[in-house]
Every structure is written in structure tokens, then in C-alpha cells.
Amino acid sequence: MKFNELAILPALETALIKENITVPTQIQEHGIPVIIDGKDVFISSETGSGKTLAYLLPLISKLDLTSKNLQVIIVTPTYELCSQIQDQLIKLNQNSGLGVRSQLLIGSASTKRQLEKLKKKPHIVVGSAGRILDLIKMKKLKVHAVNSMVIDEADKMLFGEEMDLVEDILRSMLKERQLIYVSATNQPESNETIASLSPALVSIHTQSNKIVDDIEHICFTAHENDKPKLLCKIINACDPERAIVFTHRNETAGRIARKLAEHKISVGELHGECDKQTRLQAINRFRNGKVKILVASDMAARGLDIKGVTHIFNVDAPGKSKDYLHRAGRTGRAGAHGYCISLMSGEEQKIVRRYERELKIIIKQASIYEGVITYEKKR
């Protein structure tokens, strides 16, 4: 199938060609027609499958570009994902020449500056649920004409405080509106919430809860205190083109980054103790190849889409299989081969079997000696 068979605007097809995108992915092929029809939809597919374009293309195609009203709200759990979606909107607009106005609304940015930009009357806003709700309550963000709302990373957004914020936004909107839920995992808990919000929901699942076959999974055993030193050895042995190192905590991310820098490994940091500007600079330097290792806490695992990531390193083992899936999904994208390497203490080793069982993957046990990595044979 071609994009011109999916009823998107011809100008968007031209814009995609400029990005060397000519054939829709499976999730785009199935999702775009349903969204254009205005139905509530749950889009669930593996990481790197093109979910963002699956909803942006039809939503842009439905915009009334002659109107000054806000028509689409997109909420996500992280600043990084918000920025990524906004960047894609800017790229589509520049390459299509359609004149789509979009704006980023995140909690860590200046409210005064955002209010100034809102005077340009965006068709689409992308941001955190908290900041969007604040602006609605201030009567600075008019939502009377919003006909579509996207909840990206729905399995993260539809719990606890985030859920309360989303519901408050929905209460301020028209009752007749389209809801689009997006996730790489299909969770029973969030499914119940989605069903209550959208009784006539259309569900589209293509390989959700699944890791692509192009990723090789490897595990090294190490005492907790020895992990930074072991990581340096593995990175020197692998010499990754571009890698993300994941930790649970901000302080661990900072400690790992300092250790790598001591070993003359170019590194950037992306975690909660970094301010917005530092995080943005780290992502840009990583994206541009100025640093080849990005040390990140879990906040970056969701939705971060950077081309050419060859290796993922888990310094702290994710407690849930779905979190392992999100981390691993930052590599092996668009048919490229990737590696997900975990450093696990003896206590964490029991999680390996669960990953293998629930994600239907094989994790190879490995060790390193004098710069050479060897693999143990399966018993």
C-alpha cells in the first residue's frame, strides 16, 4: 500500500518523500483510515513502528487550516517525547508547506513565553497534561473547538496523578471528541480505563508487547559496586557507534557518566537532576554524534527516537518486562541490528528468566576477560 491510498493530504505525502518515507508501516496502514474516520482508537505496536506518524498524518489531514481555533491536543509523560513530536510536526509543516501551526507546552518552560506564543493561534498543542490544564484553567488555552486528543504512552498516562489531569482536560472539552490512545505495550489496567472513556473503541494492535527480532540480548553478571568498571570494559570492547546507558536513579546516572568520562569516553547525561536546557543539549549532542554515549534514567526510555542507536546498556535491571521492552526498543529500529546488554547482580539474575518467558526472547550469558567477550553455552 502507498500513502496516497490512505486519504492523507498529497502535500503530506510529498513531505514524507523528502524524509525518504515512501511506504506506510503496518500500524500506519491500519491506523490512519480509522483516525480519519473520527473514531476513538487504541494504537498499540512495537517500538520504532511509526506510531507518531500514524496519528499525526490523519490529524493534520483533518485540520481546518483556515481556522484560528485550537483543534488537536497531544499529551505525553516526558519532555523528551513532547519535543520529539513537536519536531516531527515542524518537519512535516516545513516539507509540506501547509501552514500548520503547532506549539510545545511543557511545565518546565516559561509560562509567560508560552502565553506569548499562544497569540499565534496554534492548530495543535503538544505538551504535559499539567501545563495544558493550567493554561485551560487560566482561560488562556481555548479548547471549545478541540475535536481530537492524543494520549501518547497511554499505559503511563492513565494512572495516578497523570490520569486525574487527563480527566480534567477531557471535562473541559466537547463531549463529542475523538480520543486516540498510543502505546508500545498493551496493559490490562490501562485497558479498563480506556474502555470506560471510549465505549466504542477501535483497537489496532500490531506486535505490541513484543521486541523486534533484530535485537540481540546479552547479560553480564557483576556485583553492584563493580558495574561502572565493567561497563567501561564492555564499551571499550564493543566500541558502539551510539549507545544509551539506562539507570533507575539520577545519582547513579551521574556517577556512571563521571566514570565513563574518566576513561575518556565521550558521554552526555539525561536525567531528572538535569535542567531542561541541559537535557536538550545532551540529546542534540548525542543526535549529532558529538557524544556517542548517553547516560539516562528511566524517564528517557519512553518514546525517545534517535536514529543509529546500536547498543542499549542496562546498568540497573528493569523490574518489569514491559520496562525492559521500552528500553530495548531504543535500538534495532527500522530494520537495523541492535544490542541490549544488561549488567546484573546475582540477585537480579532471576529476572532474566522472566524477560525471556514474557517477552519471548533469548538472553545470552556473557563474560569479558582482557577485552574479549565470550558467551556461555546454554545448558
C-alpha positions in Angstrom: 0.0 0.0 0.0 1.1 3.6 -0.7 0.3 6.7 1.4 -1.9 8.1 -1.4 -4.3 5.2 -0.8 -4.8 6.3 2.8 -6.6 9.6 2.2 -3.9 11.8 3.7 -3.2 15.2 2.1 -1.0 15.0 -1.0 1.3 17.7 0.5 2.0 15.3 3.4 2.9 12.5 1.0 5.4 14.9 -0.6 6.7 15.8 2.8 7.3 12.1 3.6 9.2 11.6 0.4 11.6 14.3 1.5 12.2 12.2 4.6 12.7 9.1 2.4 9.5 7.6 3.7 7.5 6.1 0.9 5.7 3.0 2.2 3.4 3.1 5.3 4.2 0.7 8.2 1.7 -1.8 9.3 0.4 0.4 12.2 0.1 3.4 9.8 -1.7 1.3 7.2 -4.3 0.2 9.7 -4.5 3.2 12.0 -4.7 6.2 9.5 -8.1 5.3 8.0 -9.7 4.8 11.4 -8.4 8.1 12.7 -9.5 10.0 9.6 -13.0 8.5 10.1 -13.0 10.2 13.5 -13.3 7.1 15.7 -11.8 6.6 19.1 -8.8 4.3 18.6 -6.1 2.5 20.6 -2.9 2.1 18.6 -0.5 -0.4 20.1 2.6 -1.6 18.3 6.3 -2.4 18.9 8.7 0.5 19.4 10.0 2.0 16.3 7.0 1.1 14.2 5.9 4.6 13.3 3.1 5.3 15.7 3.7 9.0 15.8 3.1 9.4 12.1 0.2 7.0 12.3 -1.7 9.7 14.2 -0.1 12.9 13.0 -0.7 12.3 9.3 -4.5 11.8 9.6 -5.0 14.5 12.3 -3.2 17.1 10.1 -5.2 16.0 7.1 -8.4 16.7 9.1 -7.4 20.2 10.3 -9.3 23.3 9.2 -6.2 25.3 8.3 -8.2 28.5 7.7 -9.4 28.5 11.3 -7.6 30.2 14.2 -9.0 27.7 16.7 -7.0 25.0 18.5 -8.2 21.7 17.2 -5.8 19.0 18.5 -4.3 18.3 21.9 -1.4 15.8 22.3 -0.3 14.9 25.9 2.7 12.8 26.8 4.5 11.9 30.0 8.0 13.3 29.2 9.6 16.5 28.0 11.7 14.5 25.6 8.7 12.8 23.9 6.9 16.2 23.7 9.8 17.8 21.9 10.2 14.8 19.6 6.6 15.1 18.5 6.8 18.8 18.1 10.0 18.4 16.0 8.1 15.9 13.7 5.2 18.4 13.3 7.7 21.2 12.4 9.4 18.9 9.9 6.1 17.9 8.3 5.0 21.5 8.1 8.2 22.7 6.6 8.3 19.9 4.0 4.6 20.2 3.1 4.1 24.0 3.1 0.7 23.5 4.6 1.0 26.2 7.2 0.2 24.0 10.3 0.8 25.9 13.5 1.8 23.8 16.5 3.2 24.7 19.9 5.0 23.0 22.7 3.5 23.4 26.2 5.6 21.9 29.0 5.8 22.5 32.7 9.5 23.3 32.9 9.3 26.2 30.4 8.4 29.9 31.0 4.6 30.3 31.2 4.9 33.9 30.1 6.7 32.9 26.9 4.2 30.2 26.2 1.3 32.7 26.6 3.0 35.0 24.1 3.4 32.2 21.6 -0.3 31.2 22.0 -1.2 34.5 20.4 -0.1 32.9 17.1 -3.2 30.6 17.5 -1.8 27.1 17.1 -3.9 24.3 15.5 -2.1 21.7 17.6 -0.5 21.8 21.0 1.8 19.1 22.4 2.7 19.0 26.0 2.5 17.8 29.6 -1.0 17.3 30.9 -0.2 19.6 33.9 0.8 22.6 31.9 -2.0 22.2 29.4 -4.6 22.0 32.2 -3.1 25.1 33.9 -3.4 27.1 30.8 -7.0 25.9 30.3 -7.9 27.0 33.9 -6.3 30.3 33.2 -8.6 30.6 30.2 -5.5 31.2 28.0 -5.9 27.9 26.1 -9.3 27.8 24.4 -10.5 24.2 23.9 -14.1 24.8 22.7 -13.1 23.7 19.1 -10.8 20.8 20.0 -12.1 17.7 18.2 -9.2 15.3 18.8 -7.0 14.4 21.8 -4.0 12.1 21.7 -2.8 10.4 24.9 0.7 9.1 23.9 2.3 6.5 26.1 -1.2 5.7 27.4 -0.1 2.9 29.7 1.9 5.6 31.6 -0.6 8.4 31.4 -3.7 6.6 32.5 -2.6 6.0 36.2 -2.5 8.1 39.3 -2.0 11.8 39.1 -1.5 11.9 35.4 -4.9 10.2 35.0 -6.5 12.9 37.1 -5.0 15.6 34.9 -6.1 13.9 31.7 -9.7 13.5 33.0 -9.7 17.2 34.0 -8.7 18.2 30.5 -11.4 16.0 29.0 -14.0 17.5 31.2 -13.1 21.0 29.8 -13.5 19.8 26.2 -16.6 19.0 24.0 -18.2 15.7 24.8 -18.2 14.8 21.1 -14.5 14.5 20.5 -12.1 11.8 19.2 -9.7 10.1 21.6 -6.5 8.4 20.4 -4.5 6.2 22.8 -1.0 5.2 21.8 1.4 2.7 23.4 4.1 0.1 22.8 2.6 -2.1 25.4 -0.9 -3.4 26.0 -1.7 -3.3 29.7 -4.9 -4.7 31.2 -5.0 -1.9 33.8 -5.0 0.9 31.3 -7.3 -1.1 29.0 -10.0 -0.9 31.7 -9.7 2.9 31.8 -9.7 3.3 28.1 -12.8 1.2 27.8 -14.6 3.4 30.3 -13.6 6.6 28.4 -14.3 5.2 24.9 -17.0 2.5 24.9 -17.0 2.4 21.0 -13.2 2.0 20.8 -11.4 0.5 17.8 -8.3 -1.4 18.9 -5.4 -1.8 16.5 -2.6 -4.0 17.8 0.4 -5.0 15.6 3.1 -6.8 17.6 2.5 -4.9 20.8 4.3 -6.3 23.9 6.9 -7.6 21.5 10.6 -6.8 20.9 11.7 -6.8 17.3 13.8 -9.7 16.2 16.7 -7.5 15.1 17.9 -7.0 18.7 20.5 -9.3 20.3 20.1 -9.7 24.1 23.2 -10.2 26.3 23.7 -10.4 30.1 26.8 -10.0 32.2 27.0 -10.8 35.9 28.6 -8.3 38.3 28.5 -7.1 41.9 26.6 -3.8 42.2 29.8 -1.8 43.0 31.7 -3.4 40.1 29.1 -2.4 37.4 30.7 1.0 36.4 34.1 -0.5 35.9 32.6 -3.5 33.9 30.6 -1.1 31.8 33.7 0.7 30.7 35.3 -2.5 29.7 32.3 -3.7 27.7 32.0 -0.3 25.9 35.7 -0.4 25.0 35.3 -3.9 23.7 32.1 -3.3 21.7 33.0 0.2 20.6 29.4 1.2 19.9 28.6 3.8 17.3 25.9 5.2 19.5 24.6 3.8 22.9 22.2 4.6 25.7 23.1 3.6 29.2 20.0 3.2 31.5 19.8 3.5 35.2 17.0 3.7 37.7 18.2 6.7 39.7 19.5 10.2 38.8 22.5 9.8 41.2 23.5 6.5 39.6 23.3 8.1 36.1 25.6 11.0 37.2 28.1 8.5 38.8 28.2 6.4 35.7 28.7 9.4 33.5 31.6 10.6 35.5 33.2 7.1 35.4 32.9 6.9 31.7 34.4 10.4 31.3 37.4 9.4 33.5 38.0 6.6 30.9 38.0 9.2 28.0 34.6 8.0 26.7 32.5 10.9 25.3 29.3 11.0 27.3 26.2 13.1 27.9 23.7 13.0 30.8 19.9 12.8 30.6 18.1 12.5 34.0 15.8 14.3 36.4 18.6 16.4 38.1 19.5 18.0 34.7 17.5 21.1 33.9 15.6 21.4 30.6 18.4 23.1 28.7 21.0 20.6 29.8 18.7 17.7 28.8 18.0 19.3 25.4 21.7 19.9 24.8 22.6 16.3 25.8 20.0 14.9 23.3 21.2 17.2 20.5 24.9 16.4 21.1 24.0 12.7 21.1 21.8 13.0 18.0 24.6 15.0 16.2 27.3 12.4 17.1 29.3 14.8 19.3 28.9 12.3 22.1 28.4 8.6 21.5 27.2 7.5 24.9 24.1 8.9 26.6 23.6 8.0 30.3 19.9 8.2 31.1 17.5 7.5 33.9 14.2 5.7 33.1 12.4 8.9 32.1 14.2 8.8 28.7 13.2 5.2 28.0 9.7 6.1 26.6 9.4 7.4 23.2 13.0 8.6 22.7 13.6 8.1 19.0 17.2 8.7 17.9 18.5 7.1 14.7 21.5 5.0 14.7 21.5 3.7 18.4 23.4 0.5 18.1 23.6 -0.5 21.8 21.4 -0.3 25.0 23.1 -0.9 28.3 21.0 -1.7 31.4 23.1 -0.9 34.5 20.1 -1.4 36.7 17.7 -4.2 35.7 14.2 -3.1 34.9 11.8 -4.6 37.4 9.1 -5.2 34.8 9.4 -6.9 31.4 7.5 -4.0 29.8 10.1 -1.6 31.0 12.8 -3.8 29.5 10.9 -3.7 26.3 10.7 0.1 26.3 14.5 0.4 26.9 15.5 -2.2 24.4 13.2 -0.6 21.8 15.5 2.4 21.5 17.8 0.2 19.3 17.1 -2.2 16.4 14.8 0.3 14.8 13.7 0.4 11.1 15.4 -3.0 10.4 18.8 -2.1 11.8 20.6 -4.6 14.1 20.9 -3.7 17.8 22.2 -5.0 21.1 20.6 -4.8 24.5 23.2 -5.6 27.2 22.3 -5.9 30.8 24.7 -5.8 33.8 23.0 -7.9 36.6 24.0 -8.7 40.1 23.4 -12.2 41.4 20.0 -11.2 42.9 18.9 -9.6 39.6 19.7 -12.7 37.5 16.4 -14.3 38.4 14.7 -11.6 36.3 16.4 -12.9 33.2 14.1 -15.9 33.0 11.1 -13.7 33.4 12.2 -11.4 30.5 12.7 -14.5 28.3 9.4 -16.0 29.2 7.2 -12.9 29.0 8.9 -11.2 26.0 9.7 -14.5 24.1 13.4 -13.6 23.8 16.7 -15.4 24.4 19.3 -13.7 26.6 22.8 -14.9 26.2 25.1 -15.0 29.3 28.5 -13.5 28.6 31.8 -12.6 30.4 34.7 -10.4 29.4 38.4 -11.1 30.0 41.3 -8.9 28.8 39.0 -7.1 26.4 37.5 -10.2 24.8 33.8 -11.1 25.2 32.9 -14.7 25.4 29.5 -16.4 25.6 28.4 -19.3 27.8 26.7 -22.2 26.2 23.1 -22.8 27.1 22.7 -25.7 29.5 
